[in-house]
Amino acid sequence: MNLARRLVELVGKGRRVVAGAISGTSADGVDVVVVELEGHGRGIRWKVVTQGVVPYDPELRRAILRTSERGSCRDVCVLNFAVGQYFARAILEVLGTGGVKRSEVDAVGSHGQTVYHVPEYVRVGSTVTRCTLQVGHPAVIAEETALPVVGDFRVRDVASGGQGAPIIAYVDWALISDPRTGRLIQNIGGIANVTVLSPGAELDEVYAFDTGPGNMVIDEAMRYLYSLDYDEDGSTASAGSPDGKLLEELMGHPFVRAPPPKTAGRREFGRHFVEKVVRRGLSLGLSKEDIVATLSTFVVRSIVYNYDRYVLRRYRGRISEVVLGGGGSRNRYLLRELERELKERGLRLTTHEELGIDSKYKEALGMAVLAHEALSGIPNNVPKATGAKKQVVMGVVAP
């Protein structure tokens, strides 16, 4: 079949099987969901076929984290291909494990791996712009999998004046909004972000933003203090006590207090930030457990601070529950502290699982949804979330 006919058939399909793939800011590995999709917007019907995660090789993960902090052009160029090849390997592995033939898949939706994100405007000569960069080029994945790939989603939103994040707000609206229940869809990944869904919200009423740090600061502290990748079950934080003085200093961070739209990444809350916090904690005489507890509490407090200041005042009585997802939903310390804070505000804490979505794979599912909409020419960004001038179709196609 020639390329033109293949693309025409793909675009014309009402039902598609799409493999969604993503690696988040923690760079743990590639999450893959293969999902059957039909319909659009809030009318989307979806069924997961198979899913899986393929951890990064340790050296590749180290290269990604190193490049995100201080990489050269060469480092970025190499990773653009190496991560693309790894994404392809992960997709094919999950297909094989799930007993899905490659011929049964119509397309791939790939987020790639963010290595740099500049949401504020910068000037280059007479040009003023924002920018974002995800490595793992769609063309590399397409070549390795022999499947059409939709990727580079964030770029079109940024080109339209947006911040390119939070990217998942459209998916939250399509899959989780409810005609009678107001919900805050809270993700705690490397960075924490929230999507605000009032009862029966139309897309132009939806907004979302990053509330501040997520697992990233806890993971970096565990690496620095214990040479471990994360705080399993929040057990280290649970063994310590948050320090009020250090917590007060952290809550003064300008990003936490800034109004939306806003997005964060490693520049704000990466290794350098955490090393300063750890040194400050040690100078105050805190134990290692106390430092981890303080950073974990900072994650929760920054979330509820943003609720109080930028959400609940605006939607008095119209928001009744918070739907929690991301890796942080498996941290018992975060879960316990967040539930306590929400109860004080009359909000019920629930999970994606209660709504039929595996929170581990929610963002990979989101990439499949964004690709499905892009292939149908349907705008899939949320201007009130990103600050874009208009709705656009995010995603470029590598056939």
C-alpha positions as CSV (number, residue, x, y, z in Angstrom):
1,M,0.0,0.0,0.0
2,N,1.5,3.4,-0.9
3,L,2.0,6.0,1.7
4,A,-0.7,8.4,0.6
5,R,-3.4,5.7,0.7
6,R,-2.2,4.4,4.1
7,L,-2.5,7.9,5.6
8,V,-5.9,8.5,4.0
9,E,-7.2,5.3,5.5
10,L,-5.7,6.0,8.9
11,V,-7.2,9.5,9.1
12,G,-10.6,8.2,7.9
13,K,-11.0,5.6,10.5
14,G,-13.6,6.1,13.2
15,R,-12.2,3.3,15.4
16,R,-8.5,2.9,16.0
17,V,-6.2,0.8,18.1
18,V,-3.4,3.1,19.4
19,A,-0.4,2.4,21.5
20,G,0.3,5.3,23.8
21,A,3.8,5.7,25.2
22,I,5.4,8.2,27.7
23,S,8.2,8.7,30.1
24,G,7.7,11.3,32.8
25,T,10.1,13.7,34.5
26,S,11.3,11.0,36.9
27,A,12.6,9.1,33.8
28,D,11.9,5.7,35.3
29,G,11.1,4.0,32.0
30,V,8.5,3.9,29.2
31,D,4.9,3.3,30.1
32,V,2.9,1.8,27.2
33,V,-0.9,1.3,26.9
34,V,-2.6,-0.2,23.9
35,V,-6.1,1.0,23.7
36,E,-9.1,0.7,21.3
37,L,-10.7,4.1,20.8
38,E,-13.9,5.3,19.1
39,G,-15.7,8.6,19.2
40,H,-14.3,12.0,20.2
41,G,-14.3,14.4,23.1
42,R,-16.6,13.4,26.0
43,G,-18.1,10.8,23.6
44,I,-14.9,8.8,23.5
45,R,-15.3,5.1,24.1
46,W,-12.2,3.3,25.1
47,K,-11.0,-0.2,26.0
48,V,-7.5,-1.1,27.2
49,V,-6.1,-4.1,25.2
50,T,-2.8,-4.4,27.1
51,Q,-0.3,-2.3,29.0
52,G,3.1,-2.5,30.5
53,V,6.2,-0.6,31.6
54,V,9.7,-1.1,30.4
55,P,12.3,0.4,32.8
56,Y,15.1,2.4,31.2
57,D,18.6,0.8,31.1
58,P,20.4,2.4,34.1
59,E,23.0,4.1,31.9
60,L,20.3,5.5,29.6
61,R,18.4,6.9,32.6
62,R,21.6,8.5,34.0
63,A,22.2,10.1,30.6
64,I,18.7,11.5,30.5
65,L,18.9,12.9,34.0
66,R,22.4,14.3,33.3
67,T,21.4,15.9,30.0
68,S,18.2,17.4,31.6
69,E,20.5,19.2,34.1
70,R,23.6,20.2,32.0
71,G,23.6,18.4,28.7
72,S,25.4,19.5,25.5
73,C,24.0,19.7,22.0
74,R,25.7,16.4,21.3
75,D,24.0,14.8,24.3
76,V,20.6,15.9,23.2
77,C,21.2,14.8,19.7
78,V,22.3,11.3,20.8
79,L,19.3,10.9,23.1
80,N,16.9,12.0,20.4
81,F,17.7,8.7,18.6
82,A,18.6,6.5,21.6
83,V,15.4,7.3,23.4
84,G,13.4,6.9,20.2
85,Q,14.9,3.4,19.7
86,Y,14.1,2.6,23.4
87,F,10.5,3.7,23.0
88,A,10.1,1.5,20.0
89,R,11.6,-1.4,21.8
90,A,9.3,-0.9,24.7
91,I,6.2,-0.6,22.5
92,L,7.1,-3.8,20.6
93,E,7.8,-5.6,23.9
94,V,4.5,-4.7,25.4
95,L,2.7,-5.7,22.2
96,G,4.5,-9.1,22.3
97,T,3.8,-9.7,26.0
98,G,0.2,-8.8,25.5
99,G,-0.3,-11.0,22.5
100,V,-1.1,-8.1,20.2
101,K,0.1,-8.3,16.6
102,R,1.7,-5.2,15.2
103,S,-0.7,-5.4,12.3
104,E,-3.6,-5.0,14.8
105,V,-2.2,-1.5,15.8
106,D,-3.2,1.5,13.7
107,A,-0.8,4.1,15.2
108,V,1.4,5.1,18.1
109,G,1.0,8.2,20.2
110,S,4.4,9.1,21.8
111,H,5.1,11.9,24.3
112,G,8.9,11.2,24.3
113,Q,11.1,12.3,27.1
114,T,11.2,15.9,28.2
115,V,14.8,17.1,28.6
116,Y,14.2,20.9,28.6
117,H,11.2,23.1,29.1
118,V,11.1,26.9,29.1
119,P,7.6,28.1,29.8
120,E,8.6,31.8,30.3
121,Y,9.3,34.0,27.3
122,V,13.0,34.4,26.1
123,R,14.4,36.7,23.6
124,V,16.8,35.8,20.8
125,G,17.6,39.0,18.8
126,S,14.2,40.3,17.6
127,T,12.4,37.0,18.3
128,V,10.6,36.4,21.5
129,T,9.5,32.8,22.2
130,R,8.9,30.0,24.6
131,C,10.3,26.5,24.0
132,T,10.1,22.9,24.9
133,L,12.1,19.8,23.9
134,Q,11.2,16.1,24.1
135,V,13.7,13.6,22.8
136,G,12.8,10.3,21.2
137,H,11.9,11.5,17.7
138,P,8.6,10.2,16.2
139,A,10.4,9.4,13.0
140,V,12.8,7.1,14.8
141,I,10.0,5.3,16.5
142,A,8.1,5.0,13.2
143,E,11.2,3.5,11.5
144,E,11.8,1.0,14.3
145,T,8.1,-0.1,14.7
146,A,6.9,0.2,11.1
147,L,3.9,2.0,12.6
148,P,2.7,5.6,12.0
149,V,3.6,7.8,15.0
150,V,2.0,10.9,16.3
151,G,4.4,12.8,18.6
152,D,5.8,16.2,19.6
153,F,2.5,17.2,21.0
154,R,3.6,20.1,23.1
155,V,5.3,22.0,20.3
156,R,2.1,23.2,18.6
157,D,0.6,24.6,21.8
158,V,3.8,26.5,22.6
159,A,3.9,27.8,19.0
160,S,0.4,29.1,19.7
161,G,1.6,31.1,22.7
162,G,1.0,28.4,25.3
163,Q,3.3,26.8,27.9
164,G,2.7,23.3,26.4
165,A,1.6,21.9,29.8
166,P,-0.2,20.5,31.5
167,I,-0.7,18.4,28.4
168,I,-3.2,15.9,29.9
169,A,-6.0,18.4,30.6
170,Y,-8.0,17.5,27.4
171,V,-7.8,13.8,28.4
172,D,-9.1,14.5,31.9
173,W,-12.0,16.4,30.5
174,A,-12.8,13.7,27.9
175,L,-12.6,10.7,30.2
176,I,-13.3,11.9,33.7
177,S,-15.6,15.0,33.7
178,D,-19.0,14.4,35.2
179,P,-22.3,16.3,34.6
180,R,-23.1,16.5,38.3
181,T,-19.8,16.2,40.2
182,G,-17.1,18.8,40.4
183,R,-13.6,17.2,40.4
184,L,-10.0,18.1,40.8
185,I,-7.9,15.7,38.9
186,Q,-4.6,15.7,40.8
187,N,-1.5,14.0,39.4
188,I,1.6,13.5,41.5
189,G,4.3,12.5,39.1
190,G,7.7,14.1,39.1
191,I,5.8,17.4,39.1
192,A,2.3,17.7,40.6
193,N,-0.5,19.2,38.4
194,V,-4.2,19.6,38.7
195,T,-7.1,19.8,36.2
196,V,-10.2,21.6,37.4
197,L,-13.5,20.1,36.2
198,S,-16.6,21.9,37.4
199,P,-19.9,19.9,37.0
200,G,-20.7,19.5,33.3
201,A,-17.8,21.7,32.3
202,E,-17.4,22.5,28.6
203,L,-13.9,22.3,27.2
204,D,-13.5,26.1,27.2
205,E,-14.2,26.1,31.0
206,V,-11.5,23.7,31.9
207,Y,-8.2,24.9,33.2
208,A,-5.2,23.2,34.7
209,F,-1.7,24.0,36.0
210,D,1.3,22.6,37.8
211,T,0.9,23.1,41.6
212,G,4.6,22.5,42.2
213,P,6.9,19.7,43.1
214,G,6.0,16.0,43.1
215,N,7.9,12.8,43.4
216,M,11.0,14.5,41.9
217,V,12.1,16.2,45.1
218,I,11.5,13.1,47.2
219,D,13.4,10.9,44.7
220,E,16.3,13.3,44.5
221,A,16.5,13.4,48.3
222,M,16.5,9.6,48.6
223,R,19.3,9.4,46.0
224,Y,21.3,12.0,47.8
225,L,20.8,10.7,51.3
226,Y,20.4,7.0,50.9
227,S,21.5,6.1,47.3
228,L,18.0,4.8,46.6
229,D,15.8,5.8,43.7
230,Y,12.6,6.6,45.7
231,D,10.9,6.4,49.1
232,E,9.0,3.1,48.9
233,D,5.5,3.4,50.3
234,G,6.6,6.7,51.9
235,S,8.2,4.6,54.7
236,T,11.2,6.9,55.1
237,A,9.0,10.0,55.4
238,S,6.8,8.2,57.9
239,A,9.8,7.6,60.1
240,G,10.6,11.3,60.3
241,S,8.8,14.5,61.2
242,P,8.5,17.6,59.0
243,D,10.4,20.6,60.2
244,G,8.2,23.7,60.5
245,K,11.0,26.2,59.8
246,L,12.3,24.5,56.7
247,L,8.8,23.9,55.5
248,E,8.0,27.6,55.8
249,E,11.0,28.5,53.8
250,L,10.1,26.0,51.0
251,M,6.5,27.3,50.9
252,G,8.0,30.7,50.0
253,H,9.2,29.4,46.7
254,P,8.0,31.8,44.0
255,F,6.7,29.1,41.7
256,V,4.3,27.7,44.4
257,R,2.9,31.1,45.0
258,A,2.6,32.2,41.3
259,P,-0.8,32.3,39.7
260,P,-1.7,29.9,36.8
261,P,-1.1,29.3,34.0
262,K,2.2,27.9,35.2
263,T,4.4,24.8,34.5
264,A,7.5,23.5,36.3
265,G,10.2,21.0,35.7
266,R,13.8,20.1,36.7
267,R,14.9,23.7,36.5
268,E,12.7,24.6,39.4
269,F,12.7,21.4,41.5
270,G,15.5,19.2,40.2
271,R,18.8,18.0,41.7
272,H,20.3,21.4,42.4
273,F,17.2,22.6,44.3
274,V,17.1,19.4,46.4
275,E,20.8,19.5,47.2
276,K,20.3,23.0,48.7
277,V,17.3,21.8,50.7
278,V,19.2,18.8,52.1
279,R,22.2,20.9,53.1
280,R,19.9,23.4,54.7
281,G,18.1,20.6,56.6
282,L,21.4,19.2,57.8
283,S,22.5,22.6,59.0
284,L,19.3,22.8,61.1
285,G,20.2,19.5,62.7
286,L,17.5,17.5,61.0
287,S,17.8,13.8,60.6
288,K,17.7,12.3,57.1
289,E,14.2,11.0,57.7
290,D,13.1,14.5,58.8
291,I,14.4,16.0,55.6
292,V,12.5,13.5,53.5
293,A,9.3,14.0,55.6
294,T,9.7,17.8,55.1
295,L,10.0,17.5,51.4
296,S,7.1,15.1,51.2
297,T,5.0,17.5,53.3
298,F,6.1,20.3,50.9
299,V,4.5,18.4,48.0
300,V,1.2,18.2,49.8
301,R,1.2,21.7,51.2
302,S,2.0,23.2,47.8
303,I,-0.9,21.3,46.3
304,V,-3.5,22.5,48.9
305,Y,-2.1,26.0,48.9
306,N,-2.8,26.3,45.2
307,Y,-6.3,24.8,45.8
308,D,-7.0,27.4,48.4
309,R,-5.7,30.4,46.5
310,Y,-6.6,29.6,42.9
311,V,-9.4,27.0,42.8
312,L,-11.7,26.7,45.8
313,R,-12.4,30.4,46.1
314,R,-13.6,30.4,42.5
315,Y,-15.7,27.3,42.7
316,R,-17.3,27.6,46.2
317,G,-19.4,24.5,46.8
318,R,-19.0,23.2,43.2
319,I,-16.0,20.9,43.8
320,S,-16.6,17.9,45.9
321,E,-13.8,15.4,45.2
322,V,-10.2,15.1,44.3
323,V,-9.1,12.2,42.0
324,L,-5.5,11.3,42.7
325,G,-3.2,9.6,40.2
326,G,0.5,9.3,39.3
327,G,3.3,7.5,41.2
328,G,2.6,9.6,44.3
329,S,-0.7,7.9,44.8
330,R,1.3,4.8,45.9
331,N,3.2,6.8,48.6
332,R,1.3,6.2,51.8
333,Y,2.7,9.3,53.5
334,L,1.6,11.6,50.7
335,L,-1.8,9.9,50.6
336,R,-2.4,10.2,54.3
337,E,-1.3,13.8,54.5
338,L,-3.3,14.9,51.4
339,E,-6.4,13.1,52.7
340,R,-6.2,14.9,56.0
341,E,-5.8,18.3,54.3
342,L,-8.7,17.6,52.0
343,K,-11.0,16.5,54.7
344,E,-10.5,19.8,56.4
345,R,-11.7,21.4,53.2
346,G,-14.8,19.2,52.9
347,L,-13.3,17.3,49.9
348,R,-13.4,13.6,49.3
349,L,-10.2,11.9,48.1
350,T,-10.6,9.2,45.5
351,T,-8.4,7.5,42.9
352,H,-8.4,6.9,39.2
353,E,-8.9,3.2,39.9
354,E,-12.3,3.9,41.3
355,L,-13.2,5.5,38.0
356,G,-11.8,2.5,36.0
357,I,-8.4,4.0,35.0
358,D,-5.1,2.5,36.1
359,S,-3.3,5.6,37.4
360,K,0.1,4.1,36.6
361,Y,-0.8,4.1,32.9
362,K,-3.1,7.1,32.8
363,E,-0.7,9.4,31.0
364,A,0.2,6.7,28.5
365,L,-3.5,6.3,27.9
366,G,-3.6,10.1,27.5
367,M,-1.0,10.0,24.7
368,A,-3.2,7.4,22.8
369,V,-6.2,9.7,23.2
370,L,-4.3,12.8,22.0
371,A,-3.0,10.9,19.0
372,H,-6.5,9.6,18.1
373,E,-7.9,13.1,18.2
374,A,-5.0,14.5,16.2
375,L,-5.5,12.0,13.5
376,S,-9.1,13.1,13.2
377,G,-8.1,16.8,13.0
378,I,-9.7,17.6,16.4
379,P,-8.1,20.3,18.6
380,N,-6.7,18.6,21.7
381,N,-5.1,21.4,23.8
382,V,-6.8,23.4,26.5
383,P,-6.0,27.1,26.2
384,K,-7.1,27.9,29.7
385,A,-4.6,25.3,31.0
386,T,-1.6,26.3,28.9
387,G,-2.3,29.9,28.1
388,A,-2.4,29.3,24.3
389,K,-4.1,31.9,22.1
390,K,-6.4,29.3,20.6
391,Q,-7.3,25.6,20.3
392,V,-4.9,23.7,18.1
393,V,-4.3,20.2,16.9
394,M,-1.2,19.0,18.9
395,G,0.9,16.4,17.3
396,V,3.0,15.8,14.2
397,V,2.7,12.6,12.2
398,A,5.7,10.4,11.2
399,P,4.1,7.9,8.8
